[in-house]
Amino acid sequence: MLKKTFNYCILGILIFSSPMLYAQSNSKTAKPGSSSDSSQLIGRWDLELLDTPQPTPSWLEVEHSGFKALVGRYVGAFGSARPISTITFDNGNFSFSIPSQWERNTEEIRLTGKLVGDQIEGKLTNHEGQPQPFRGTRAPALKREKAPNWGQPMDLFNGSDLEGWRPSGANSHWQVRNGILTNARQGANLISEKVFNDFQLHIEFRYPPGGNSGIYLRGRHEIQIEDNKKEAPLGRTSFGAIYGFLTPSEWSSTGPGEWQVFDISLIGRMVSITANGKTIISNQEIPGITGGALDSQEAAAGPIYLQGDHSAIEFRKIVITPAR
């Protein structure tokens, strides 16, 4: 009996201590701050793809899973945050691949990079097999030390014309009809000339059956407008979602052809959204940019940007209250 008890004690000690021994042995192979220390890659990165005169914004998040595995999320030039099941890391170099999302080609997207001080750089091979160099800096935390002091509300849409706005390209179908800011069909996006840091935004809009649009906060974080079916499960791409990141807590749309209201507060990364009188997102953190963002400079002020490249959409009131 004594021998059995002794054996059970030894077994218990071994089971309890094995994770600690594993972690200790693993830590010996990667000193903090060394090129083999994957903790330097952990976190969020604001990326720029550099193959065009105007850098294409992108975003990467890397997390630990268990003892050694690295996983994450990636946002490209368009689409939502894509999960990364495995990120390999060796001596400061890292790589991963992800399947196509909205790309018509089925080739995987592959990214290889390396740590360079407190930055990363490397090459992304897109769905067409074309290499695109990139560089990345750590995404800012955007923590606010105190509550904002709100300024005076201002009308971003004057009800008469497009003063204060510019289209994103030549194929623009934006015009004002009977006091309504109207995008008649798929074409250019519309971007405010003024830029903002923290703000409250009141916006009234109407979408047609099958409509798909969005409102980009600071030109980077999209609130989804889409004609979802009421019985469909809520997700990160539903009406009122922060596209690809935050799921609304309940159904809030009044349906196509009806006027809808969003009341939005954005302070640092923290967003709250009330849709048609229902609070659907309450003081949640936006992790990063949405595909289609104007840039990845998350610490900078940015415009209000109305998506017009998917379908028709109408707006009748856009009032913003910036923080002083």
C-alpha positions in Angstrom: 0.0 0.0 0.0 2.8 2.4 0.9 4.6 1.6 -2.4 1.4 2.3 -4.4 0.9 5.6 -2.7 4.6 6.6 -3.3 4.2 5.7 -7.0 1.0 7.8 -7.3 2.8 10.7 -5.7 5.7 10.5 -8.1 3.3 10.2 -11.1 1.3 13.3 -9.9 4.5 15.3 -9.5 5.6 14.4 -13.1 2.2 15.2 -14.6 2.0 18.6 -12.7 5.6 19.6 -13.5 5.8 18.5 -17.1 4.3 21.7 -18.6 6.6 23.8 -16.4 9.6 21.7 -17.5 8.5 22.0 -21.1 8.1 25.8 -20.9 11.5 26.1 -19.1 13.3 24.0 -21.7 11.6 25.9 -24.5 12.6 29.3 -23.0 16.2 28.2 -23.1 16.1 28.1 -26.9 14.7 31.6 -27.3 16.1 34.4 -25.1 13.9 37.4 -24.8 14.9 40.0 -27.4 16.8 37.5 -29.5 16.1 36.9 -33.2 14.6 33.5 -32.3 12.2 35.0 -29.8 8.8 34.9 -31.5 7.2 37.2 -28.8 8.6 40.1 -30.9 6.2 39.2 -33.6 3.1 39.0 -31.3 0.6 41.9 -31.7 -1.0 43.9 -34.4 0.7 45.4 -37.4 -0.4 48.1 -39.8 1.0 47.1 -43.3 1.5 48.8 -46.6 1.9 46.9 -49.9 4.4 48.8 -51.9 4.0 47.6 -55.5 2.0 50.7 -56.6 2.7 54.5 -56.4 0.0 54.7 -53.7 0.6 52.1 -51.0 -2.2 49.6 -50.5 -3.3 49.3 -46.8 -3.2 45.9 -45.1 -3.2 44.6 -41.6 -1.8 41.6 -39.6 -2.4 40.2 -36.1 -0.3 37.5 -34.5 -1.1 35.6 -31.4 0.3 32.7 -29.4 -1.8 29.5 -29.2 -0.5 27.2 -26.5 3.2 26.8 -25.9 4.7 27.5 -29.3 2.1 27.7 -32.1 1.5 31.1 -33.7 -1.9 31.9 -35.3 -3.5 35.2 -36.4 -5.6 37.2 -38.8 -4.9 39.1 -42.0 -6.7 41.9 -43.8 -5.9 42.5 -47.5 -6.8 45.2 -50.0 -10.5 44.1 -49.7 -12.6 41.6 -47.9 -12.8 40.8 -44.2 -10.2 39.6 -41.6 -9.1 36.2 -42.7 -8.0 33.6 -40.1 -4.4 32.3 -40.2 -4.2 28.7 -38.9 -0.4 28.5 -38.7 2.4 31.1 -38.8 5.9 29.6 -39.0 8.7 31.5 -37.2 12.5 30.8 -37.4 15.3 33.1 -36.5 13.4 36.3 -37.0 11.8 35.1 -40.3 8.1 34.2 -40.5 5.6 33.0 -43.1 2.0 31.9 -43.6 -0.5 31.1 -46.3 -4.3 31.7 -46.5 -6.9 30.6 -49.0 -8.6 33.1 -51.4 -11.6 34.9 -50.1 -13.3 37.2 -52.7 -10.6 36.7 -55.3 -11.8 34.9 -58.4 -8.5 33.0 -58.7 -8.2 30.1 -56.3 -4.5 30.4 -55.6 -3.4 30.7 -52.0 -2.1 34.0 -50.8 1.4 33.6 -49.3 3.4 36.0 -47.1 7.0 35.8 -46.0 8.6 38.4 -43.8 11.2 39.2 -41.2 11.6 41.3 -38.1 13.7 44.5 -38.7 14.0 46.2 -35.3 10.5 47.1 -34.3 9.2 46.8 -37.8 8.5 44.0 -40.3 9.1 43.8 -44.0 8.9 41.1 -46.7 6.9 39.9 -49.7 3.3 39.0 -50.2 2.5 36.7 -53.2 -1.1 37.5 -54.2 -3.8 35.2 -55.7 -2.4 35.8 -59.2 1.1 34.7 -58.2 2.4 38.3 -58.3 4.9 39.4 -55.6 4.2 42.5 -53.7 6.8 43.9 -51.2 5.4 45.1 -47.9 6.5 47.0 -44.8 4.7 47.1 -41.4 4.8 49.1 -38.2 3.2 48.2 -34.9 -0.4 49.3 -34.7 -1.1 52.0 -32.1 -3.1 51.2 -29.0 -5.2 54.4 -29.3 -5.9 54.5 -25.6 -7.6 57.6 -24.4 -6.6 58.9 -20.9 -9.9 60.7 -20.3 -13.4 61.1 -21.7 -13.6 63.5 -24.7 -14.9 67.0 -24.5 -17.4 67.2 -27.4 -17.5 70.1 -29.8 -20.4 71.5 -31.8 -22.4 69.3 -34.2 -21.9 70.0 -37.9 -23.8 68.9 -41.0 -21.5 67.0 -43.3 -24.3 66.9 -45.9 -25.9 70.2 -46.7 -29.0 68.8 -48.5 -28.3 70.7 -51.7 -25.0 69.5 -53.4 -21.8 67.6 -52.9 -19.9 70.4 -51.2 -17.4 69.0 -48.7 -17.2 65.6 -50.5 -15.1 64.1 -53.2 -15.6 60.9 -55.2 -12.9 58.2 -55.0 -12.7 58.0 -58.8 -14.1 59.1 -62.2 -16.9 56.5 -62.3 -19.1 58.4 -59.8 -22.9 58.3 -59.7 -23.3 60.4 -56.6 -25.7 63.3 -56.8 -28.4 65.1 -54.8 -32.0 64.4 -55.7 -34.8 66.2 -53.8 -32.5 66.8 -50.8 -31.3 63.2 -50.8 -27.6 62.2 -51.3 -28.0 59.4 -53.8 -25.7 56.8 -55.3 -27.7 55.6 -58.3 -25.7 52.5 -59.0 -22.4 50.7 -58.4 -19.5 53.1 -58.9 -17.1 55.4 -57.0 -17.1 55.8 -53.2 -17.7 59.2 -51.6 -15.2 60.7 -49.1 -15.6 63.7 -46.8 -13.0 66.5 -47.2 -12.8 67.0 -43.5 -11.0 64.5 -41.3 -11.7 63.5 -37.7 -10.2 61.7 -34.7 -12.8 60.9 -32.1 -16.4 61.7 -32.9 -20.1 61.0 -32.6 -21.9 60.4 -35.9 -25.6 60.5 -36.6 -26.5 59.2 -40.1 -29.8 58.4 -41.8 -29.8 56.1 -44.9 -31.9 53.8 -47.0 -30.8 50.8 -49.1 -32.7 49.0 -51.8 -33.6 45.2 -51.9 -30.3 43.4 -52.2 -28.4 46.5 -51.3 -24.8 46.4 -50.0 -22.9 49.5 -48.8 -21.0 50.7 -45.7 -19.8 53.7 -43.7 -16.0 53.8 -43.1 -15.1 55.6 -39.9 -11.8 57.6 -40.3 -11.8 56.0 -43.7 -10.6 52.7 -42.2 -13.3 50.9 -40.2 -16.5 49.8 -42.0 -19.9 49.6 -40.5 -21.8 47.2 -42.7 -25.0 48.1 -44.5 -26.5 45.0 -46.2 -29.9 43.6 -47.0 -29.6 40.5 -44.8 -32.4 38.2 -44.2 -33.9 38.6 -40.7 -33.8 34.8 -40.1 -30.1 34.6 -41.0 -27.6 34.1 -38.1 -25.9 37.3 -37.0 -22.2 37.4 -37.8 -19.3 39.8 -38.4 -20.6 40.8 -41.8 -24.2 41.4 -40.8 -26.1 44.7 -40.9 -24.5 47.0 -38.3 -21.3 44.9 -37.9 -17.8 46.3 -37.9 -17.1 44.4 -41.0 -15.1 41.2 -40.4 -14.5 42.1 -36.7 -17.5 42.8 -34.4 -20.9 41.1 -34.5 -24.0 43.1 -33.6 -25.9 41.8 -30.6 -29.3 41.7 -32.3 -31.2 42.3 -35.5 -31.9 46.0 -36.0 -32.6 46.7 -39.6 -36.1 47.9 -40.6 -35.6 46.4 -44.0 -34.9 47.6 -47.6 -36.7 50.7 -48.8 -37.0 52.0 -45.2 -35.1 54.9 -43.6 -32.6 53.6 -41.1 -30.6 55.5 -38.4 -27.1 54.8 -37.0 -25.8 56.7 -34.0 -22.1 56.0 -33.6 -19.5 56.9 -31.1 -15.8 56.3 -31.9 -13.2 57.1 -29.2 -9.8 55.7 -29.9 -10.5 52.1 -30.9 -13.6 51.9 -28.9 -16.9 52.0 -30.8 -20.6 52.0 -29.8 -23.4 51.7 -32.4 -27.1 52.3 -31.9 -29.2 51.2 -34.9 -32.8 52.3 -35.1 -32.9 52.8 -31.3 -31.2 49.4 -30.4 -27.6 49.4 -29.0 -26.0 46.6 -31.1 -22.4 47.2 -30.3 -21.4 48.7 -26.9 -18.0 50.1 -26.3 -16.1 47.4 -28.1 -12.5 47.5 -29.5 -12.0 47.6 -33.2 -8.9 45.5 -33.7 -7.8 46.9 -37.1 -8.7 48.2 -40.5 -11.3 46.8 -42.9 -10.5 45.8 -46.5 -11.0 48.8 -48.7 -9.6 51.2 -46.2 -8.1 54.4 -47.5 -4.9 53.8 -45.6 -3.4 51.9 -42.6 -2.2 55.0 -40.7 -4.5 54.2 -37.7 -3.2 57.0 -35.4 -4.1 59.7 -37.9 -7.4 61.5 -38.3 -9.5 60.3 -41.2 -12.6 61.1 -43.2 -16.1 59.7 -43.3 -16.2 57.5 -46.4 -19.5 56.2 -47.9 -19.2 53.0 -49.9 -20.6 53.3 -53.4 -18.7 50.5 -55.2 -21.3 47.8 -54.4 -24.8 49.0 -55.0 -27.2 51.9 -54.8 -27.6 53.7 -51.5 -29.2 57.0 -50.2 -28.4 59.3 -47.3 -30.6 62.1 -46.0 -28.8 63.3 -42.9 -25.1 63.1 -41.8 -24.3 65.0 -38.6 -20.9 64.7 -36.9 -19.9 66.0 -33.5 -16.1 65.9 -33.2 -14.1 65.8 -30.0 -12.3 69.1 -29.2 
